[in-house]
């Protein structure tokens, strides 16, 4: 219970603060959420949300991802198990290494978008508009797509951040591969 509150409360608080600071975002999120609202009582107009569809809303997913990228910083701490060298330094067995996830989350080459630097919260960073043909009309549908590389996104402090720390040009596998296999 404690860990759920330790993560959920700050993320929700940051999301609310970002919405309050950007009235356009608040309106857009309300419209998106209303698209999956179900009227449960026609007399009172009480509504509930279709959770299966609510979790798939692209802007809502993008806000969550951006809050985690921008506002959650974890220092991944590991003890060296065997000596190794990195960038001219020798790490001895028993030494403690820390790697802040913020290094990867603020990398301009990965997360920067023209007009929206990596250091800025931008709710639409992970929303992509895909053309689709519906009858004879071409429409653009918003979809969620992680803007950066999955190997550069560590909101939960993944161990694989050490591939970034150790300066691998591109890690041989994605930390999210386990989700793709299911």
Secondary structure, DSSP 4 states (H G I P E B T S, - for coil): -HHHHHHHHHHHHHHHHHHHH-HHHHHHHHHHHHTTEEEEETTTTEEEE-HHHHTT-HHHHHHHHHHHHHH---EEEEE-SS-EEETTEEEPTT-EEEEETHHHHT-HHHH-BTTB-TTS--TTTTEEEEEEEETTEEEEEEEE--SS-GGG--TT--TTHHHHHTT-SS-SS-TTHHHHH-
